[in-house]
Amino acid sequence: MMLIGYSLEVSLKAMIIVEKGIEGYTQMGKKTLHHRLDDLASFLPDLSKKDRAILRGLSHFVSWAGRYPDPGTGKEHKLEEIFDLGEKHQVTAFDLFNVSSRVMRHAQTVVSQALD
């Protein structure tokens, strides 16, 4: 989950760089200096509530769940939040890989548009 999240984060940030350039990306500052995949993916078309929930869940794995066995004091609710997101939206592995492939496919669109 952490590695899927990392790959999506890198792809989303790369798409922003392709669209805005390095200088434009740098000027965005704190708008992109985080691991919130659902925020980074805000420019993607046709993301459903379920897709955003999947990205929000993956964000937890990128920021702490994939790296630390214990989220630390005051963050115990994060684990419960991940399970709540999955259950509320009935997330399956198929859904996870579906949204991941759509993000990656959009990267092809962004690069093609930049080359035109």
PyMOL commands that place a pseudoatom at each C-alpha (Angstrom):
pseudoatom trace, name=CA, resn=MET, resi=1, chain=A, elem=C, hetatm=0, pos=[0.000, 0.000, 0.000]
pseudoatom trace, name=CA, resn=MET, resi=2, chain=A, elem=C, hetatm=0, pos=[2.844, 2.355, 0.856]
pseudoatom trace, name=CA, resn=LEU, resi=3, chain=A, elem=C, hetatm=0, pos=[4.578, 1.697, -2.457]
pseudoatom trace, name=CA, resn=ILE, resi=4, chain=A, elem=C, hetatm=0, pos=[1.366, 2.182, -4.446]
pseudoatom trace, name=CA, resn=GLY, resi=5, chain=A, elem=C, hetatm=0, pos=[0.837, 5.459, -2.619]
pseudoatom trace, name=CA, resn=TYR, resi=6, chain=A, elem=C, hetatm=0, pos=[4.420, 6.563, -3.270]
pseudoatom trace, name=CA, resn=SER, resi=7, chain=A, elem=C, hetatm=0, pos=[4.130, 5.796, -6.969]
pseudoatom trace, name=CA, resn=LEU, resi=8, chain=A, elem=C, hetatm=0, pos=[0.902, 7.772, -7.231]
pseudoatom trace, name=CA, resn=GLU, resi=9, chain=A, elem=C, hetatm=0, pos=[2.380, 10.693, -5.294]
pseudoatom trace, name=CA, resn=VAL, resi=10, chain=A, elem=C, hetatm=0, pos=[5.410, 10.840, -7.581]
pseudoatom trace, name=CA, resn=SER, resi=11, chain=A, elem=C, hetatm=0, pos=[3.198, 10.586, -10.679]
pseudoatom trace, name=CA, resn=LEU, resi=12, chain=A, elem=C, hetatm=0, pos=[0.812, 13.298, -9.496]
pseudoatom trace, name=CA, resn=LYS, resi=13, chain=A, elem=C, hetatm=0, pos=[3.648, 15.658, -8.621]
pseudoatom trace, name=CA, resn=ALA, resi=14, chain=A, elem=C, hetatm=0, pos=[5.339, 14.913, -11.941]
pseudoatom trace, name=CA, resn=MET, resi=15, chain=A, elem=C, hetatm=0, pos=[2.122, 15.787, -13.790]
pseudoatom trace, name=CA, resn=ILE, resi=16, chain=A, elem=C, hetatm=0, pos=[2.004, 19.109, -11.960]
pseudoatom trace, name=CA, resn=ILE, resi=17, chain=A, elem=C, hetatm=0, pos=[5.617, 19.783, -12.961]
pseudoatom trace, name=CA, resn=VAL, resi=18, chain=A, elem=C, hetatm=0, pos=[4.880, 18.918, -16.603]
pseudoatom trace, name=CA, resn=GLU, resi=19, chain=A, elem=C, hetatm=0, pos=[1.866, 21.246, -16.625]
pseudoatom trace, name=CA, resn=LYS, resi=20, chain=A, elem=C, hetatm=0, pos=[3.322, 24.159, -14.620]
pseudoatom trace, name=CA, resn=GLY, resi=21, chain=A, elem=C, hetatm=0, pos=[7.062, 23.738, -15.103]
pseudoatom trace, name=CA, resn=ILE, resi=22, chain=A, elem=C, hetatm=0, pos=[9.626, 23.481, -12.328]
pseudoatom trace, name=CA, resn=GLU, resi=23, chain=A, elem=C, hetatm=0, pos=[9.336, 27.154, -11.481]
pseudoatom trace, name=CA, resn=GLY, resi=24, chain=A, elem=C, hetatm=0, pos=[5.539, 26.987, -11.342]
pseudoatom trace, name=CA, resn=TYR, resi=25, chain=A, elem=C, hetatm=0, pos=[5.689, 23.881, -9.162]
pseudoatom trace, name=CA, resn=THR, resi=26, chain=A, elem=C, hetatm=0, pos=[8.184, 25.558, -6.830]
pseudoatom trace, name=CA, resn=GLN, resi=27, chain=A, elem=C, hetatm=0, pos=[5.969, 28.628, -6.553]
pseudoatom trace, name=CA, resn=MET, resi=28, chain=A, elem=C, hetatm=0, pos=[3.064, 26.436, -5.460]
pseudoatom trace, name=CA, resn=GLY, resi=29, chain=A, elem=C, hetatm=0, pos=[5.071, 25.768, -2.295]
pseudoatom trace, name=CA, resn=LYS, resi=30, chain=A, elem=C, hetatm=0, pos=[3.038, 24.199, 0.495]
pseudoatom trace, name=CA, resn=LYS, resi=31, chain=A, elem=C, hetatm=0, pos=[0.211, 23.305, -1.879]
pseudoatom trace, name=CA, resn=THR, resi=32, chain=A, elem=C, hetatm=0, pos=[2.282, 20.325, -3.020]
pseudoatom trace, name=CA, resn=LEU, resi=33, chain=A, elem=C, hetatm=0, pos=[4.747, 19.691, -0.183]
pseudoatom trace, name=CA, resn=HIS, resi=34, chain=A, elem=C, hetatm=0, pos=[2.675, 16.980, 1.472]
pseudoatom trace, name=CA, resn=HIS, resi=35, chain=A, elem=C, hetatm=0, pos=[1.491, 13.400, 1.009]
pseudoatom trace, name=CA, resn=ARG, resi=36, chain=A, elem=C, hetatm=0, pos=[-2.279, 14.017, 0.705]
pseudoatom trace, name=CA, resn=LEU, resi=37, chain=A, elem=C, hetatm=0, pos=[-2.963, 12.162, -2.516]
pseudoatom trace, name=CA, resn=ASP, resi=38, chain=A, elem=C, hetatm=0, pos=[-6.605, 13.240, -2.689]
pseudoatom trace, name=CA, resn=ASP, resi=39, chain=A, elem=C, hetatm=0, pos=[-5.487, 16.904, -2.656]
pseudoatom trace, name=CA, resn=LEU, resi=40, chain=A, elem=C, hetatm=0, pos=[-2.707, 16.317, -5.177]
pseudoatom trace, name=CA, resn=ALA, resi=41, chain=A, elem=C, hetatm=0, pos=[-5.187, 14.564, -7.488]
pseudoatom trace, name=CA, resn=SER, resi=42, chain=A, elem=C, hetatm=0, pos=[-7.712, 17.414, -7.401]
pseudoatom trace, name=CA, resn=PHE, resi=43, chain=A, elem=C, hetatm=0, pos=[-7.001, 18.273, -11.059]
pseudoatom trace, name=CA, resn=LEU, resi=44, chain=A, elem=C, hetatm=0, pos=[-7.843, 14.773, -12.311]
pseudoatom trace, name=CA, resn=PRO, resi=45, chain=A, elem=C, hetatm=0, pos=[-11.174, 14.526, -14.124]
pseudoatom trace, name=CA, resn=ASP, resi=46, chain=A, elem=C, hetatm=0, pos=[-13.961, 12.166, -13.090]
pseudoatom trace, name=CA, resn=LEU, resi=47, chain=A, elem=C, hetatm=0, pos=[-12.757, 11.153, -9.625]
pseudoatom trace, name=CA, resn=SER, resi=48, chain=A, elem=C, hetatm=0, pos=[-15.654, 9.743, -7.621]
pseudoatom trace, name=CA, resn=LYS, resi=49, chain=A, elem=C, hetatm=0, pos=[-16.114, 9.980, -3.855]
pseudoatom trace, name=CA, resn=LYS, resi=50, chain=A, elem=C, hetatm=0, pos=[-14.907, 6.396, -3.665]
pseudoatom trace, name=CA, resn=ASP, resi=51, chain=A, elem=C, hetatm=0, pos=[-11.782, 7.247, -5.683]
pseudoatom trace, name=CA, resn=ARG, resi=52, chain=A, elem=C, hetatm=0, pos=[-11.032, 10.156, -3.348]
pseudoatom trace, name=CA, resn=ALA, resi=53, chain=A, elem=C, hetatm=0, pos=[-11.565, 7.897, -0.328]
pseudoatom trace, name=CA, resn=ILE, resi=54, chain=A, elem=C, hetatm=0, pos=[-9.097, 5.380, -1.775]
pseudoatom trace, name=CA, resn=LEU, resi=55, chain=A, elem=C, hetatm=0, pos=[-6.529, 8.135, -2.284]
pseudoatom trace, name=CA, resn=ARG, resi=56, chain=A, elem=C, hetatm=0, pos=[-7.162, 9.455, 1.237]
pseudoatom trace, name=CA, resn=GLY, resi=57, chain=A, elem=C, hetatm=0, pos=[-6.621, 5.949, 2.619]
pseudoatom trace, name=CA, resn=LEU, resi=58, chain=A, elem=C, hetatm=0, pos=[-3.403, 5.527, 0.657]
pseudoatom trace, name=CA, resn=SER, resi=59, chain=A, elem=C, hetatm=0, pos=[-2.208, 8.856, 2.051]
pseudoatom trace, name=CA, resn=HIS, resi=60, chain=A, elem=C, hetatm=0, pos=[-2.115, 7.295, 5.508]
pseudoatom trace, name=CA, resn=PHE, resi=61, chain=A, elem=C, hetatm=0, pos=[0.204, 4.555, 4.266]
pseudoatom trace, name=CA, resn=VAL, resi=62, chain=A, elem=C, hetatm=0, pos=[2.500, 7.067, 2.582]
pseudoatom trace, name=CA, resn=SER, resi=63, chain=A, elem=C, hetatm=0, pos=[2.753, 9.384, 5.579]
pseudoatom trace, name=CA, resn=TRP, resi=64, chain=A, elem=C, hetatm=0, pos=[2.988, 6.910, 8.466]
pseudoatom trace, name=CA, resn=ALA, resi=65, chain=A, elem=C, hetatm=0, pos=[1.206, 3.536, 8.314]
pseudoatom trace, name=CA, resn=GLY, resi=66, chain=A, elem=C, hetatm=0, pos=[3.671, 1.971, 5.901]
pseudoatom trace, name=CA, resn=ARG, resi=67, chain=A, elem=C, hetatm=0, pos=[6.703, 3.078, 7.857]
pseudoatom trace, name=CA, resn=TYR, resi=68, chain=A, elem=C, hetatm=0, pos=[5.826, 2.927, 11.528]
pseudoatom trace, name=CA, resn=PRO, resi=69, chain=A, elem=C, hetatm=0, pos=[4.290, 0.045, 13.486]
pseudoatom trace, name=CA, resn=ASP, resi=70, chain=A, elem=C, hetatm=0, pos=[2.824, 2.562, 15.945]
pseudoatom trace, name=CA, resn=PRO, resi=71, chain=A, elem=C, hetatm=0, pos=[1.387, 5.853, 14.654]
pseudoatom trace, name=CA, resn=GLY, resi=72, chain=A, elem=C, hetatm=0, pos=[2.469, 7.613, 17.851]
pseudoatom trace, name=CA, resn=THR, resi=73, chain=A, elem=C, hetatm=0, pos=[0.655, 9.378, 20.602]
pseudoatom trace, name=CA, resn=GLY, resi=74, chain=A, elem=C, hetatm=0, pos=[-2.435, 11.230, 19.505]
pseudoatom trace, name=CA, resn=LYS, resi=75, chain=A, elem=C, hetatm=0, pos=[-2.660, 9.514, 16.116]
pseudoatom trace, name=CA, resn=GLU, resi=76, chain=A, elem=C, hetatm=0, pos=[-4.304, 6.264, 17.145]
pseudoatom trace, name=CA, resn=HIS, resi=77, chain=A, elem=C, hetatm=0, pos=[-7.510, 7.320, 15.370]
pseudoatom trace, name=CA, resn=LYS, resi=78, chain=A, elem=C, hetatm=0, pos=[-5.720, 7.131, 12.003]
pseudoatom trace, name=CA, resn=LEU, resi=79, chain=A, elem=C, hetatm=0, pos=[-5.841, 3.337, 11.981]
pseudoatom trace, name=CA, resn=GLU, resi=80, chain=A, elem=C, hetatm=0, pos=[-9.571, 3.352, 12.646]
pseudoatom trace, name=CA, resn=GLU, resi=81, chain=A, elem=C, hetatm=0, pos=[-10.062, 5.990, 9.939]
pseudoatom trace, name=CA, resn=ILE, resi=82, chain=A, elem=C, hetatm=0, pos=[-8.400, 3.748, 7.328]
pseudoatom trace, name=CA, resn=PHE, resi=83, chain=A, elem=C, hetatm=0, pos=[-10.722, 0.860, 8.133]
pseudoatom trace, name=CA, resn=ASP, resi=84, chain=A, elem=C, hetatm=0, pos=[-13.761, 3.154, 8.232]
pseudoatom trace, name=CA, resn=LEU, resi=85, chain=A, elem=C, hetatm=0, pos=[-12.942, 4.510, 4.766]
pseudoatom trace, name=CA, resn=GLY, resi=86, chain=A, elem=C, hetatm=0, pos=[-12.568, 1.006, 3.367]
pseudoatom trace, name=CA, resn=GLU, resi=87, chain=A, elem=C, hetatm=0, pos=[-15.780, -0.261, 4.882]
pseudoatom trace, name=CA, resn=LYS, resi=88, chain=A, elem=C, hetatm=0, pos=[-17.888, 2.808, 4.126]
pseudoatom trace, name=CA, resn=HIS, resi=89, chain=A, elem=C, hetatm=0, pos=[-16.911, 2.790, 0.451]
pseudoatom trace, name=CA, resn=GLN, resi=90, chain=A, elem=C, hetatm=0, pos=[-16.649, -1.016, 0.100]
pseudoatom trace, name=CA, resn=VAL, resi=91, chain=A, elem=C, hetatm=0, pos=[-13.102, -0.699, -1.250]
pseudoatom trace, name=CA, resn=THR, resi=92, chain=A, elem=C, hetatm=0, pos=[-11.644, -3.791, -2.889]
pseudoatom trace, name=CA, resn=ALA, resi=93, chain=A, elem=C, hetatm=0, pos=[-8.227, -4.484, -4.378]
pseudoatom trace, name=CA, resn=PHE, resi=94, chain=A, elem=C, hetatm=0, pos=[-9.848, -4.104, -7.800]
pseudoatom trace, name=CA, resn=ASP, resi=95, chain=A, elem=C, hetatm=0, pos=[-10.961, -0.568, -6.850]
pseudoatom trace, name=CA, resn=LEU, resi=96, chain=A, elem=C, hetatm=0, pos=[-7.487, 0.304, -5.598]
pseudoatom trace, name=CA, resn=PHE, resi=97, chain=A, elem=C, hetatm=0, pos=[-5.792, -0.823, -8.795]
pseudoatom trace, name=CA, resn=ASN, resi=98, chain=A, elem=C, hetatm=0, pos=[-8.525, 0.724, -10.937]
pseudoatom trace, name=CA, resn=VAL, resi=99, chain=A, elem=C, hetatm=0, pos=[-8.000, 4.213, -9.528]
pseudoatom trace, name=CA, resn=SER, resi=100, chain=A, elem=C, hetatm=0, pos=[-4.217, 3.721, -9.671]
pseudoatom trace, name=CA, resn=SER, resi=101, chain=A, elem=C, hetatm=0, pos=[-4.356, 2.809, -13.353]
pseudoatom trace, name=CA, resn=ARG, resi=102, chain=A, elem=C, hetatm=0, pos=[-6.574, 5.806, -14.124]
pseudoatom trace, name=CA, resn=VAL, resi=103, chain=A, elem=C, hetatm=0, pos=[-4.091, 8.150, -12.435]
pseudoatom trace, name=CA, resn=MET, resi=104, chain=A, elem=C, hetatm=0, pos=[-1.260, 6.632, -14.460]
pseudoatom trace, name=CA, resn=ARG, resi=105, chain=A, elem=C, hetatm=0, pos=[-3.288, 6.824, -17.670]
pseudoatom trace, name=CA, resn=HIS, resi=106, chain=A, elem=C, hetatm=0, pos=[-3.892, 10.509, -17.027]
pseudoatom trace, name=CA, resn=ALA, resi=107, chain=A, elem=C, hetatm=0, pos=[-0.123, 10.975, -16.825]
pseudoatom trace, name=CA, resn=GLN, resi=108, chain=A, elem=C, hetatm=0, pos=[0.051, 9.859, -20.457]
pseudoatom trace, name=CA, resn=THR, resi=109, chain=A, elem=C, hetatm=0, pos=[-2.556, 12.489, -21.356]
pseudoatom trace, name=CA, resn=VAL, resi=110, chain=A, elem=C, hetatm=0, pos=[-0.637, 15.246, -19.536]
pseudoatom trace, name=CA, resn=VAL, resi=111, chain=A, elem=C, hetatm=0, pos=[2.631, 14.332, -21.274]
pseudoatom trace, name=CA, resn=SER, resi=112, chain=A, elem=C, hetatm=0, pos=[0.939, 14.112, -24.688]
pseudoatom trace, name=CA, resn=GLN, resi=113, chain=A, elem=C, hetatm=0, pos=[-0.615, 17.547, -24.229]
pseudoatom trace, name=CA, resn=ALA, resi=114, chain=A, elem=C, hetatm=0, pos=[2.731, 19.004, -23.178]
pseudoatom trace, name=CA, resn=LEU, resi=115, chain=A, elem=C, hetatm=0, pos=[4.375, 17.654, -26.327]
pseudoatom trace, name=CA, resn=ASP, resi=116, chain=A, elem=C, hetatm=0, pos=[1.748, 19.183, -28.629]
for i in range(1, 116): cmd.bond("trace and resi %d" % i, "trace and resi %d" % (i + 1))
show_as sticks, trace
zoom trace
